[in-house]
Amino acid sequence: MSLTADVVIIGAGTIGSSTAYHLARQGAGRVVVVEMGRAGSGTSSKSASMLSLQFGHDELMVRMAQRAYARYMQFEEEFGVPIDFRRTGLMVLATEASAAHLRRNAGLMQTLGIPTELLSPEEVKYRYPAIHTEDLELGTFGPDDGVLDAHMVVSGYVSKARELGAQVLEDVRATGIRMDGGRVAGVETTAGYIEAPLVVNAGGPWAIEIGRWVGLDLPILNSARSIVVTQPFPDIPSDWPFVEDVTVEWYCRPEGPGILMGMGAAPTDQTEIPFRREAMDDMFAAAIHRIPVLAKAGILTGWTGVRPMTLDDRPILGPVDGVQGLLLNCGWGGAGVMLSPVAGDLLARYVMTGEAAALEPFRLGRFAGVRTSDIHDLRILARTG
């Protein structure tokens, strides 16, 4: 295979496929996506699939969440694909250790017009008697959050991108970026070379490796999080909200007849991690402490996903000084599925207009001097300092 393209996108998860769709829609020319597996089969397939207005912790990210949420409410109309959104609500619980942070976050949401209730431990217990509340200081509830089908999101982006002329090459792995002087010349793949003046790194957890192909040490920390789904568990009703214990970063929600729960933020150098049953020990200790009835739950299945985190929990977007033609759309952490409509649109608008103002808060340059190896310790300092 030998192709010529105007833009090559590496990665066809929610971020890469959204970028392809928005570029094709805005008339970017020949758009080619290379995906080493099937579209959406990487980290996008391993998320908890939440669409949340409560996720952002600063005004900019909350505004992005509002824009993405509005787009998702019109997704089926725009793409002809249902994403099966269920408005379950989000209940966040905090002990004394994290109550001040949660209270500040709730205040931000309310200021920005996002419905958010502050609940006392007694109010939490009244609504959901199965929750252990004796050590809680505070709860919040966002009624508009919910669950969607990430597979259908990717399917919608890919189908529409192809309809608009983009090529999405599945089971084709990018293996390098060819340079000509200080600028991008194209992408080497397992199926041959693709010549292109623009390359988008939308590799999710693989973004670090892709950056190294052109001498970049991207300040991203890959973090492993394990998720399990229980066998049918009628003790918790199917209309329960997503429940997060923010102090220990544990969460659960109904998933079909069972319960999905997740926990963990372990730094990892691996991008594909088999599920480890030993990871369940801390998860079940947290689960049984917060919702004691979960002690009776049996495990049906489990997996481990990898989240590409940055120091300030904002993504890295836009061009790279010194590597002309390389564009970044990575470092989305656990928010890639939620914010994908905005992620693709922002980068596509930059490609088409060259106007970089909207990307300034996300540019790589804000991390000048920070290396990948620094991120773990710096994230800890940021959260405890």
Phi, psi and omega in degrees: 000133173222117184237158170238131182225163171273326178218133170247130177252127177263111180112129180236045167279199181297324181289310181295319182288325175295319178298317179299314180298312183292323176296314180296319181295326183268006172080043183278002179095218184277108182254126179235132176248134174246129183227125186290340176238221172268151180304128179081006185273353181275227185294335178299329182281353185247015181274171175277358173059040177268143169248107192234135170271348185267359191286322186290148181241011169214165188299320182299313182290327177293318177299321177297319178298321179296317178296316181295318180300314180299320178296319180295328178294340178252010189300312183297323178294321183283322188248348182073020183231127177284139177251008173053044179291130176240119181279091184267336189088159179232121176254119178249131184243142182221137169276183180302327184296332185236007185294321182296319178297315182294322180295319176297318181296317179297321178297321177298314180301314181296321178299325183269010174082018178265120181304119182214122178261140169263129185237138172283162176305325180294322178291322176299314182296322180296319181286320186225084186301338182288345182277130174283122188240001188298330180260007181276148175254331190197151170225154172230154179223125174250110188287342188267352179287160180187192187245139175231176180258103183296329178297319180288330175299310179298317180301319179296313179300312185294315181299315182289323178299316178296320179300329181271004174107355178288150174255128176245108185263106180270157183059031176235117184262130171289136182239352179179164175244123179274134181248151173232098189069234180261017181231158179291138176246335181164186185236130172275135179225170177292348179251006180125183186266140175240113179281132180195142178277346179232133176230131179255123175272097177242043190276003180058231179297339180275359182299326180298312179298316180299319178300321181295338179298335180243021175081017178266134171255087186292133181281067180236137175249118174282129186233127183271135176227129181264144179230139174233156173236131182277167168294167179315132188220083185289351180296336176247120184297153182290347180264013175295152175280174165292127182243125179238129170266098191291336182295321182251004179055047175247145178214164174207160174199157174298142176221101187060226179277355182251196179234130173264135175219151182217156179192155172119145176208054185272123177303141182214146173266356181267151177252343176229113189240122176293151180295131181248122183295334178295339178292343183283342185300305180294324180298315182284331174297316178294319181297312184290328176295315186277323179227085190306330182296341179293350175300338181271358186282141174254149185271132176265312182202170179196161178203168177236128177251163181239126181252125178275105188259151172244170184295323184255011179061023170249152180287174174248118186229143169108189184287169182238124177299129177090352177230080186295131178097351176265130178240140180254138172216072191213179179074031184278359177059227179269012187251007184300314179295315183297319190255010185302325179299324179282321182302313180291320183293317181300313183290321179297320179296323178295316180300319186280330186246338185076000180281118189257359187302319182293340182267350187307317181293350185245003185293149180301328185300341179294343180256028182307127178087353179267129180256162176307318184292343179277339196298318184302308181294322180292325177295321178297315179299320181296327184274339185247344184278000000 
